[in-house]
Amino acid sequence: MNFARVRWACRRGMLELDVLFQPFVENQYQSLSNEDKATFVRLLECEDPELFAWFMGHKQCADAELAAMVTRVRGRAAP
């Protein structure tokens, strides 16, 4: 997926997710390995309620690669 499509996919319409995804994609996405970029794109394909639960710590993601990416994105959002 090209960068413009990834940026567009980060626009979720849920403020909590937008606040996490937008800065990450603008500041970190380009420096990811191709494998990590693919994992991030897979993460973006998940449903918003599921993403919200993972990012807010209400549920643990069963997919280890996606869980690692959730942690990575959350870590970049921390002040």
Phi, psi and omega in degrees: 000134181284164187301319180299320179291322178296314178302316180296319181294339178284346177279099189264334185087000175244113188309317182300322179282321178301318181296331178276311188286317185301308179296324180296313183292325181287325188254339188237330189304314184298333182271357179288153172292163178301322179296316179292324176299318179296321178294319178297318178297319176299321178298318180294340179279351179283160181285147182304315180300323178293313178300315180302314180298319180292313184289330179272357177080016179281332179220155175259134177287131182285336180277116185299321180294316179293320179299319178296322179290322175302313179299318180296314180294316178299320180295327179284339181274343182291142180292000000 
